């Protein structure tokens, strides 16, 4: 079971306290986009083995959305941060790099 911490209210709890919202840091396409862009946004998701950035909502708490960085192999959570952040904070990237040498944020950006 994942243990997540809400970066807004500081509550730490099991994943059942929260609701998953899919992949984080996606470029969203809506009205005015091409059919290919919208199709890619809806249906082309990554399902990596390893480091993954996800959106979560504190469903049974403050109700706010946030991002979490975790490893899909070990289920280790490297950290959480506000959803308005365009990329993971340096301390989270450093934690990932310490465990996964050679890892780069650029492969996700």
KOLMAR-909779 format. One line per field, with one value per residue (C-alpha): residue in three letters; residue number from 1; x negated, y negated, z; chain. Coordinates in pm, whole numbers, plus 50000, padded with zeros to 5 digits. Layout:
aa <- (ala ...) $
i <- (NUM ...) $
c1 <- (X ...) $
c2 <- (Y ...) $
c3 <- (Z ...) $
ch <- (A ...) $
This chain:
aa <- (unk unk unk unk unk unk unk unk unk unk unk unk unk unk unk unk unk unk unk unk unk unk unk unk unk unk unk unk unk unk unk unk unk unk unk unk unk unk unk unk unk unk unk unk unk unk unk unk unk unk unk unk unk unk unk unk unk unk unk unk unk unk unk unk unk unk unk unk unk unk unk unk unk unk unk unk unk unk unk unk unk unk unk unk unk unk unk unk unk unk unk unk unk unk unk unk unk unk unk unk unk unk unk unk unk unk unk unk unk) $
i <- (1 2 3 4 5 6 7 8 9 10 11 12 13 14 15 16 17 18 19 20 21 22 23 24 25 26 27 28 29 30 31 32 33 34 35 36 37 38 39 40 41 42 43 44 45 46 47 48 49 50 51 52 53 54 55 56 57 58 59 60 61 62 63 64 65 66 67 68 69 70 71 72 73 74 75 76 77 78 79 80 81 82 83 84 85 86 87 88 89 90 91 92 93 94 95 96 97 98 99 100 101 102 103 104 105 106 107 108 109) $
c1 <- (50000 49880 49836 49884 49860 50079 49848 50127 50264 49976 50193 50005 50217 50274 50370 50735 50737 50666 50799 50570 50609 50372 50049 49908 49747 49950 50004 50380 50568 50930 51143 50950 50697 50654 50811 50465 50369 50695 50675 50318 50420 50709 50558 50176 50064 49736 49733 49368 49180 48993 49027 49374 49537 49905 50192 50370 50656 50693 51046 51110 50941 50880 50993 50695 50506 50131 49858 49664 49337 49311 49148 49394 49161 49091 49394 49154 49293 49019 49238 49546 49581 49853 50035 49959 49588 49468 49191 49087 48896 48518 48525 48751 48539 48230 48393 48475 48125 47968 48162 48161 47825 47854 48221 48324 48633 48588 48722 49057 49069) $
c2 <- (50000 49651 49397 49044 48704 48415 48117 47875 47993 48225 48531 48855 49161 49474 49444 49508 49157 49021 49066 49124 48897 49041 48917 48581 48309 48378 48107 48088 48037 47932 47709 47569 47853 48085 48430 48590 48373 48446 48818 48831 48652 48890 49222 49208 49257 49395 49690 49696 49956 49740 49369 49226 48891 48904 48676 48743 48575 48567 48705 48762 48444 48099 48204 48049 48201 48267 48461 48761 48909 49282 49600 49843 50137 50084 49860 49620 49267 49009 48717 48509 48149 47901 47967 47616 47702 47757 47999 48189 47990 48031 48233 48496 48511 48553 48841 49017 48960 49102 49428 49433 49298 49171 49088 48759 48543 48458 48799 48699 48336) $
c3 <- (50000 49918 50196 50063 50229 50120 50051 50141 50477 50576 50641 50583 50506 50306 49942 50035 50190 49843 49489 49192 48893 48632 48486 48595 48383 48071 47815 47798 47473 47445 47226 46933 46922 46627 46628 46655 46955 47135 47054 47188 47507 47571 47472 47461 47820 47944 48178 48281 48472 48721 48796 48741 48818 48910 49006 49334 49518 49895 49868 50238 50355 50211 49861 49681 49388 49410 49232 49361 49236 49288 49162 49003 49073 49445 49524 49696 49710 49658 49753 49683 49569 49464 49138 49009 48995 48638 48735 49047 49312 49326 49649 49492 49175 49396 49590 49264 49123 49441 49396 49017 48889 48535 48571 48412 48439 48070 47967 48119 48011) $
ch <- (A A A A A A A A A A A A A A A A A A A A A A A A A A A A A A A A A A A A A A A A A A A A A A A A A A A A A A A A A A A A A A A A A A A A A A A A A A A A A A A A A A A A A A A A A A A A A A A A A A A A A A A A A A A A A) $
